[in-house]
Amino acid sequence: MPSGWHFLGRFLRRGKPFLFYFDIVKCASPLVLLEFQCPTTQICVSKCPDRFMTYLTASKVPANLEYYRQFCVPEFRDVSKSPIEVLKDKECPAMLFPSTPLARRCFPAIQAKKGVIMVGNETTYDDGHGNRRNVTELLEGARKANVVLEMRQLAMKIFEDYTVSWYWIIIGLVIAMVASLIFIVLLRFLAGIMVWVMIVLVILVLGYGIFHCYVEYAQLKGEAGSDVSLTDLGFQTDLRVYLHLRQTWLAFMIILCVVEVIIILLLIFLRKRILIAIALIKEASRAVGHIMMSLLFPLCTFFLLCLCIAYWASTAVFLSTSNEAVYKVFNESACQFSGQTCSPEKFNTSNVTKLCPDAQCLFAFYGGETAYHKYLIVLQFFNVFMFFWLVNFVIALGQVTLAGAFASYYWAFKKPDDMPAFPLFSAFGRALRYHTGSLAFGSLILAIVQVIRVILEYLDHRLKAADNKFAKFLLSCLKCCFWCLEKFIKFLNRNAYIMIAVYGTNFCTSARNAFFLLMRNIIRVAVLDKVTDFLFFLGKLLIVGSVGVLAFFFFTHRIKLVEDTAPSLNYYWVPILTVIVGSYLIAHGFFSVYGMCVDTLFLCFLEDLERNDGSAEKPYFMSPDLKKLLKKKNKGQPEA
C-alpha cells in the first residue's frame, strides 16, 4: 500500500497536490491508531472529486470514465478490463463522492441541514458494490484519517524538536548527573542539618496549625449556627459547611495537638537513634567517595536487564509465530465461502474466485491442532516465569556486588588504606564465583511469587464480567496478600544478599541471620529507613526540580544571557519533559547505589556492635564518629 507522505513528496511539483483515499471508510478501522496509516490505496490527484459516481456506472459512459480515470492509479491504462477485475486489482476506487481539500487531503464535503449530516445534498450513497450506506460512515472515516494526519504532524514536529535540541538535552542530563554527585558528597556535611531543619519545620508547621485552629474556633464564638454539633448536622456533600462549625476546628486542634505531642516525645526518646542514622548516612557518603566506580555500576545492571528483556521478547515472538499460518476467505459482498480456510497457492484456481469474484485469501492468524500448539500457552507462562527469574537474578547480582564493595570499606580497620585495590570488581568476581546459587535461589522465590501475582491479575481480568461477588472478594484478598508477600521477600532478599556479601553463607542462613538481626534492632531500622527516605525524596526533588526549572527558563527563552542560543521549538515541553524524566532516572540511579551503601553499612554496624567489644582481639570497625556517638572505643588499639 503506497504511503500518502511518499506520494505527496513526489507529486507536489507535478500538479497533483491533493491526497485521495480510495475508500476513506476503511480509515475508521482500529488499526489506523496503531499503524498511523489508513488501510486503503492512496494516490495524489490534481483536484478532488465533486460528484457521486461509482466505477460500475462510469464504465458504461466514456465521458464519465474519462473523468473517473484521474482518480485511478497512474498505471491504469486498460479501460477494456471488466469493472470486477479493475476493482479486484484495486486500480480504481469503487465509488467517488463530493470532496473538499483540507490540509492537502480530499475529505467528504460534509454539510449539515436542519441537524442532518449530508454529503452533496445526500444522506446515503452507493458504495460501488450495490449497497446503500449512510454518509456518517464517510464522516467517521474522515475523522480517523484526520487523526492520522494530526498524529503524523505531531510526531514530525516532536522529531524536529529533538533534532535541534538533543545536545542541550544531553547538557541538561549531565547537569543532573553532576548535581546528583554533588548532593551525595554534600550529605557528608549537610545530612544532619537537613534532617534537623526538616524536623523543626514540621514542628513549627504543626504549631501554626494549632494556632490557626484556635483562632478560627475563637472567631466563630457567638455566630449563628456555629454551635451545632457534627452529629446533629449529619453528612453534607458540601464540605465547606463543616468549616462554619466550632466543633470542627476544635477537633482539628485536638488532632494536631496529639500529633505534635507524639512527635516531640519521639524526638526525646529517639534522638540518639536519629543521630546514629545521620552518622551512617554521612559514613555512606564517605564510602561512595572512596568507591566512585559504584555510581556507574547501575549501567552494567541496566545493560544486563536489557538483555533479559530482549531474550524474553524474542522468545515470546518465536513462540507466538511458531504456529502454522492460517489463511481465510475475506470478501466485501455476500459469499458462502466467507470465513473458510484457504490456500494462497491454489486459491486463484479454485471455485471460490468464480462464485465470489471479490473474495481474497488473506492471512488470518497463527494456529494449529497439534499437542505443541495446545500447550503453547504453558510455554508462554514458562517464558514469563524465566523472565522474572532472570531479571531478579540480575538485580540480585547488582545488589550483592555493591554490598560486597561497601562491606570491604566498613570492615577495613584503617579506611581506606586496608581496602582492596578494586573493591567493586573484586566483589563482582566473588559474587559470580561463589554466590551464583544463592542469588539464583533467592531470585527463584521472588519469581514464583511474581508469577502467581500475574496469574491472579489474569484471573481478575477474566472475571470482570462475572457477577460472583465472593470470587471477586477472594481474588482481591489474594492479590493484596501476595503484594505484601512480594514486598516482604524483596526486603528480606536485599538484606540476605548483604549478609551473603559479608560472610559468604548460603541464602537461607543469610536470610535468617539478617531477619533476626533486624528484628533485634527494629527501632533503629525504622528510624534509619524514614530518615533515608526523607533525604532521598529531598534530593530527587531538588535535582529534578532545579534542572527542570532551568530547562524551562532556557527553552522558553527567558534567560537573557543565552536567549539567542536557545533553539526555536514547535513544543518547548518536549525537551523539558525529556530532561525532567531523564534527571529523575539519573537521580534514582545514583540514590539506589547510595541506598544500598546505607543498608550495607547499617547491617555491618549492627554486626559490629554484637560481635565486637572494643578489645584488642575484637576491636570495633565503625568510624570514629559512630564510636564517639555510642561512647565506644577500642582498647589498646590506635583509632582508625
Disulfide bonds with the S-S distance in Angstrom:
Cys27-Cys38 2.30
Cys48-Cys106 2.08
Cys72-Cys92 1.95
Cys335-Cys356 1.97
Cys342-Cys361 2.09
